[in-house]
Structure formats: structure tokens, C-alpha cells
Amino acid sequence: MKSILYIFIPFVFILNSCSNSFLVEEPKISVTNNNFWKTDQDFQAATMGLHSLFRSAHGSVIVQYRDRGLLFDNLASWQNPCNNELSRYWSMISPELDWRPEYKVITFANEIIYNLKKENLAEKRYNHYMGQALVLRAYMYFYILRVWGDAPLILNSEDTGEIGRTAWQEIAAQCITDLQEAAKLLPHADAQEDANGETLTSKQIASQGTAHAILAHLYAWKATLNKEPELNQLAIAECDTVLSYKYYQLAGSIHDVCETVMLGNSSEGIFELDYRDTDFDFVTSGSRLAGFCQSFPIVPLATPQTKRRNLRINNTTVYALYPDTNDDRRKEYFYELDYYNSQSTSITQGAAYIQKLRHYSKYTDGTQVGRIKSYLDNEIIIRLADIILLRAELKAKTGDQAGAEVDLNRIRRRANTSAYDASEGSLKEAIQNERDRELFLEGINTRFFDMVRNGMFRKKLRGKFKTLSDQDVENGALFVPVSSMAFSNNTRMIQTTYWKKNGYPHK
């Protein structure tokens, strides 16, 4: 099993006393497992190490490369994945198919959970550390089951030898259990404290709201993919709980979304990957989706004539996506859209200039001086607008059309665009279109997961997605194949049926 999941993780923790300093300080050499797990400070260091590991795994560009639902017209490296022709681009050893980084996070969470149960910490601190470990374990498993489907389910910190794939439904059930328990243990987002009583403000640190928000998405996913429509009501209840917390508030305008919410740790944010501008703590611009599609006017030294060879979205696509000329997202997410649409395509390539992520650092010395070094914006995994639109989607599915329209129009009103009208077409599609508009360039594979959850993949995705049969879907066509690394020294591992017949003939 070690060869599959890298079960062993060296005990290199972030030892510090500052409330959010796991975001800014370099890890120091720590101790062995034999004399660790004794004090509150040990568990705080371990928990901060877990968050660092989570951010490293989930903030990787590989996670972005797995996105098969991008709206861009020029897809570059994403072309074949977005057509679901994976074998034309990914081999059995491609990192996009490798789940080991995700399992490193899970294994470390298991280690914390196991050792917490052996020690006698104060209840408040036990609840905090256990809640963090349960949420991150559940979230990583939720991500895994959406990407790979069936997968190994490991709930202890020991090497269990060879292990096969557990049905994703069973993994989902474990995630629900973990998140429900975490929601009981964790405080509200405005009451988080570290071991020294200092306030924790990072939205990467899980709170009650984080657990309920992930549960809402998990119930909605399982309701559709496992044909359990009754779970939609549970998902609505989780959304209701999140929306009842008054410390979560929509930003006042779309300008504020770009300037404040995207920067991170705002009142609209619920769950984020949190970054700081230090030598140790930054993510290169090329590890963000924005690094592949933003140029002028955000990127230093870029001009309107700078050729964009990666992701591009045509002006015509933007106009179709944002048909209301009053929609503030047209002017905030895209720079001078109308003006540059009138300019020669020899300058603009006929593509819009994206400006949603606006905060960055530059190199101050060396050969790259003056060029962009890193985006400073957080990776927003879940924010309040997402939950409001998810509830609208769920209300539409459960027959509450009026309630769905109220939620949909709340987001539209903030964007200064018109309320929903039946002449637009189905409410279900209008809500998904609003998610596309509002959450453009955000999250982790957000739109692809939306398309799968809403059953819109044939209509709105590309290439082979459009011709998938129900049997193809049953056989795993919406998931990705399992990497060859998972088969090393593991006779119980099997390949996803669809991909075994479509370019990945391994067992």
C-alpha cells in the first residue's frame, strides 16, 4: 500500500505560535512519531502541517489540468481533456491521473485523528483539531470520488497492505459522517482561536459553516448521481444553515468581489486556499488558472498586442455568456470589453482581456525583475454566492420555483442585471448559466462538477461528452482513469471500466 498512496509522511511540522503563521513561516525540522503527540502545541503544529499539505496538494496546477469543463474557446493543453479524449494527452503515468497527493492529505488527517483519541486534551482544543482533520479528510475524499469515482477508503493511519477500490457511495457516506461530526465540534467562523487564544481569520481553517457548505454540495452530488432525489432536501437544509450565519455576507458589488473577495478571507468567503506574499508562501502565476488566461492589463509588461497562446475566451463568447449590457461582471471580469471588441483581431486575437484576479507580486531582482511572480489572491473553493445559487438549483429541482427565483435574483441584483423571466427558458438552465457567469475562473473544477451534477454534460460540454451513452456514464466515462502507480504491488486494484476500453487497458 505504501507504493500506492505514500502512506509514510515525514514529521516535518510548522512549529509556531502565531494564529495564521502556518501561511507564512517555513517548516522547521521536527521530531519523530515516538515522542510527538503529547501536547497542545504538538497537535497545533501537526494541524498546521496538515493544512500546509492540503494547500500543496490542492493548490497544484495538476488539479487545474484535470478540469474538463472550461468555457474558453482556445483550450491549449486542455483541448483533449475537455473533449474527454484523455488518452490523446494523458498516459497511464501522467500526474493528472495520480491520486497520491490527495491521499497524503488523507493519511496525515488519519494520523491526527488516531493520536487525538489517545491523548487527553482540553475539550475546546480537541474539538478544534479533530474538526480540522475530519473536514479535510472528508473534503479530499469528496474531491476524489468526483474525479475518480470508486477509490480506496482508508480510515486509519497504518499501512493496510493491498487495497482495492471502494464504491464511491460508501466513501460519500463516510464523508457525510465526518462532516456531521465536524459541524458539532467546530465553532462558528467568527469564533476560531488557536492554542494561544489568538483569533484565526483564515478561511482555510474549517468552521461549522465550512462543514455545512461541503455537506450541501455532497448531498446534491449524491442526490443526482446515485438517484436519491430525497437528498436534495437535505442539501437545501445545509444551505439554509450556512445562510443563517450572519457573519457570511455577500460583498456589496462585483467590484468588491474582484478587489476583496478574490483576495481572500472576506465575509463572503467560506472555504479557501489561503496564501501570503513571502518567499516560502506563494504559488507561481503558472499554477493558477489565471496564469494561463490573464495578460494585459493585469500582468506587468504585457500590452494589448501581447500574444496569448494558452487559454483564451472570445469576445463573442463573453457577449453570449453575459447578454445583459448592464451586467457589472462584463466590465469587472473583463477589461474594456466593448472597446477592444472594436479593435483589430491582429491586436486582440478576437479574445477578451480577463481581469478577475488582480493582486500579484513581482520579481524585484534577477533576470525576471519586473515580471509577475505570484498571484496573491486566494483560491476560492466555496463562497456565499455559490451556496445561494446551489440552493436555487436545489429548490428548482424540488418544485419550489418561487424560492429558486428569489435566490437566483439575489445574485443577479448584486451584478446589476435583470431578474429572471420565463422567456429566458428553463429556470434550471438559467441558474446554471448564472453559476457560469458568477463563478467564472473560480474554484476547483467548478463548472465540470456542475455539469455532471446537473446532467448537462451532453448539452454543454464538448467532444465525446456529447455522445456518451447511459452505459458509458455507468461505466465511469465522467471520471478519470486510475494511474499505473496505483497498480504497483497491488493486485486488488482495477481500472475504471470505460477507460479500460478507451485507451487505458490496465487490468
Secondary structure, 3 states (H helix, E strand, C coil): CHHHHCCCCCCCCCCCCCCCHHHCCCCCCCCCHHHCCCCHHHHHHHHHHHHHHHHHHHCCHHHHHCCCCCCCCECHHHHHHHCCCHHHCCCCCCHHHCCHHHHHHHHHHHHHHHHHCCCCCCHHHHHHHHHHHHHHHHHHHHHHHHHCCCECCCCCCCCCCCCCCECHHHHHHHHHHHHHHHHHHCCCHHHCECCCCCECCCCCCCCHHHHHHHHHHHHHHHHHHCCCCCHHHHHHHHHHHHHHCCCCCCCCCHHHHHHHHCCCCCCCEEEEECCCCCCCCCCEHHHCCHHHHCCCCCCCCCCCCCCCCCCECEHHHHHHHCCCCCCHHHHHHECCHHHHHCCCHHHHCCECCECCCCCEEECCCCCCCCCEEEECCCEEEEEHHHHHHHHHHHHHHCCCHHHHHHHHHHHHHHCCCCCCCHHHCCHHHHHHHHHHHHCCCCCCCHHHHHHHHCCCHHHHCCHHHHHCCHHHHHCCCCCCCCCHHHHCCCCCCCCCHHHHCCCCCCC
